[in-house]
Amino acid sequence: MVGVSDTPDPAREPPEAGRPLLSVALAAMMEDVGAHSGAVYLLRPDVPVLEMAVMAGLPRAFAAPWERVGVSAPIPVAQAVRQRRPVWVGGGEEMARRFPRVAVVLPYPFALAALPLATDDAVLGSVFVTWPAGHGPELTERERTLLTAGGERLTRLLARASAEHRPLGAERDLVATPDAAVADELGPLEAARMVARLPYGLVSLDLHGRIGHVNAAAAELLGRPATELLGTLPWVSVPWLNDPLYEDRYRAALISRMPTSFVALRPPGHWLSFRLYPGSTGLSVRITRVRVLTERTDVPAGAPHRLVTISRLLSLTGALTEAVAVDDLVQLVADEVGPAVGSRALVLLAAEEGRMRVLGHRGFPDERVVHRFDGMPLTERTPGAQALTSGVPAFFESVEHMERLYPVRRETRDGFAAWAYLPLVASGRPVGTCVLAYAEPHSFPAEERAVLTSLGGLIAQALERTMLYDAKHRLAHGLQEALLPHSLCPPPGIEAAARYLPATRGMEIGGDFYDLVPTRPQASAVIGDVQGHNVTAAALMGQIRTGVRAYSAVGQAPGEVMGSINRLLIDLGTELFASCLYLRLDPAHGRAVMARAGHPPPLLRRPDGRVRVLDLAGGPLLGIDSEAVYPTTEVTLAPGSVLALYTDGLVESPGVDIEDALVDLGALFSEAGDGPLEDVADALVRHGTAGRERVDDVAVLLLRARDGR
């Protein structure tokens, strides 16, 4: 057992006003285990929310998305509280797989441990600490012991504060506070003189990115006087460094504690190399000229040098929210994301029952190459399957690079020269892989990989939503179609055609229905619309159709059938209403007897082409009044006459008067009514839905009288 008695315990010391007790305990914990950053969260007493009290070793802005998080959030500190046990994440790949939200915001290599701060009776908060990328994939036994001891010290501190009704809140970062002592025998003045004599630029940044020192060479290279640079952020005070990719390198250096670098263009044509060396109190930056890059020809003069600008990223985010179905998303990624990152083709892959499925693709000259992967087991050693199952992106800069790792690719070349395989992780689980293909060999520097990984996160959210929409859409309208007749069996002397179109807004099931019931030698026809767009409306529609067939089979007259359906709805206790039009056809005598319950009136086209709206007597909507009476009307159907029954979705739309819509529909019916009935049905539906979004379902049933004797 490793002893920890030498470590100061703030929880045992008398409280002092303003003393940063949490910061002291956190700093001691970090020093014990060699961590380079950490944070303490306090659990609010009134709501299940963790609030950050102190962060050490890194700017608090790095953890801005997690300043205040719910206990149910999919992040390590919240999981530690939920499970009442430590959580260990051994590196970037494991973070991407288990906590994709964290990996998208901080796509850098680092290890993390989170612990709950809890007594036997209550959870008081949580703490996390992180290590640089060089930490091993597992905690040592010594580190586990020291972490446990540090967590116990923090827990005692919180418990004591709670017992004494002494609130603890936000505190300053002691780790980032520079030491007042000069750790150099030369002294500060001589050290500054030495730095000033160096031929290259040197800049010192604190943990927050502010410039604390800049030598003369650096000021000259940056093109700003030292007095205007001190105390500022370089990407704010130097306009041409105002690029999120450069700030990302600073973040990467601090979090991974590994040197990073980038090259930037100082207008009009001077390329500078920035090398960042991180430490526990900040970073040292070395700036030098890069002469070889002055002859670059791949960057047009005046062109923006960042891969994706902030405005472009916001535009892509907005565009991705507009995708409704998976096909829309594939096209949108091809149109928007591809050009932004320079790729020429893409494939979207998903997992289904242990196999890969190609959801869509664009830009591949030979589609057979893409479809070879459709249905391939996820156990196959392919980059697409690997990215999908591991949640780790893969970048291949050339054909040789790809085939060195995946030799099987020699048989399935797709004509491209570089690829990015982006795992699409949403809601904590992989939903697919986005493959971007490049026409020429393509290097993927760290900043570009970070941008592509972030774009993968945006695409993943859109893909999860569109896949859910497609699944619900198929389920809803599959159920709807199952409830509607698959074919019509009109009696002799009657020709029939029907159309049904679901609403284009939303994906819920509608209640529109129609049916043609053979009751030899006659037949009955019905059309109706149940209030609402949900499973209840669809189920009620099915019950009404069944009831109509049953009451028709026992010989009830149209008015009686309508009354029986009305009482059926009331007996079912449903809160939904329905409109309905029911008629008994008698083609042998050229007539039809109709009953109407709050439904739009039918149109009758006579053999001479004249069309009139049949203003039938009727009763209230079905399901309102159990004593309602539904009178009947007899209509003559001469051979060649056509009856058009429809639901209100055909004639109702926002801003259009229904009377005007009926006049327009009647004019078209008069003109097209002599044609084949299937063509007439298509024409009516096309006219009624053209140029507008369908906010309601549309059903149409046409009945043409023939000489059936």
C-alpha angles and dihedrals in degrees: 000000000000113000119232100177092112092064113095113247111213090191090066096047123088113264117256124199111259095003111144097233096166092048091051092050093045093048090050091049092050092048092050094055099031094245119158101208140013146158139211121219127197122211112231113234096221103045134024093256131127116216123195111242100177138000122195135194097016135055111276088230089071088069096040094124089057102042088112119017137169119246088242093056116124096242130108100253092051093045090051089056094046094049096035090226139092121279120212125195112186101197150325096298093051090046091053091050100044104026107024094167091062092044093052093054095038107029093173132113112262139127125235140193123192125190133187116238100217141145124208089270107037147012111242101179143296142257136209133192129188136207130206121264092269093070114111123254092256137045117250119236089249092053091049091052093047092046090052091049092048091050091050091052091052091046092052090048092052093043092051092048090050093049091050092045088238109148119221120205144159116338136186124263110257094185093061094048108107118239114252092217119087109236094201128085091213092067127228097282096052091043090055091049091050092051091047091057094056114108094224131062121269124189129177118211126189121223090275092055096253118145111247099170136010126180124220094259092054092049090051093048092048092047095230132103114256091240090062093049103048113102094010134108109251093225088055103041095039107056097201090055090058093112125120089221091064093047087049090061090055090051091047092052094050096046099041094034087219125123113263133184144191139182121230134187115236105200134283098021114317117122117204129192118218119198116189122203112190128208139169094275102034144302138296114216124201116200123196137163118258106207098178091065093059088080096053114135099183094079112069117221111269093010118136109256100207119097096229121005122220091250090049091050091051089049091051091048091052092046093051090055089060095061109107104174132027092255089055090052094049091051092045093051089049092049100039113020099036097058091042093058098031100248122143102203141018143194128198113209130187136183120246123173093336095313137096118250125197105228094182145320142199135194103025113131092206111043091188090073090058096045092053086077094052107108095009112148115254088232090069113108099245129131091239093055092042093053092045096051099037100039089224120126120234127205124194115191098192145003089261091053091051096046093046089062099030109029093176087073090079089080095047106044112164099198096256131113107210136024142194116203108199118190111222107218120179132164089007096301136087111257099175149314129266113210117199116193126201127206094219133035106283132194117216109210118197095262092052092049089052092052093047091048090052091049088051088058091053092047090048092057091049092046093051090051096046094046089052090049092050092048093049091044092054092045095046098047093037087058090045093052091047089057094051123075114268092211139008123236107196120187122248110291095031128092117195139192130173139188133192126188123181120223116273093216114079127347104255125127117262129217100226114126144166135183143176112214118197111222101166129257086015132033137216127221127195137181127178149155125223115209115254139026108252144088091279091057091049093048091049090049089055091050092051092051090049091048092050091053092047096048092044091052092058091053102253115166118245094261091049092049090053092049092049092051090048092054090044091058092048092048090051088061094226121157092213125098129209137205117215144177118199128182138177113219121214104180093169090065096031098242145108130205114212139192123190133200110190093308127139110270117258125244121237121202113196122213090260091059098254114138127202135177110242104228096201125187110246149161136243126291115291116264099033110085122025090200095052118133122211113205120207133229127203117219127190115236109195117190108280094029117130126205117204115202116183145160124246093259088078096060107021123084133145114279095011122109110234092222091056090047091053091050091052092045091049091051092053091044090053092050099043101030096098093062128089108303093237089056091048091053091051092049094051093048092045092051094046095051103031118125097003141085112252107237091175137036119264125217125178129182119185123193121188121192117226131181097273098171 
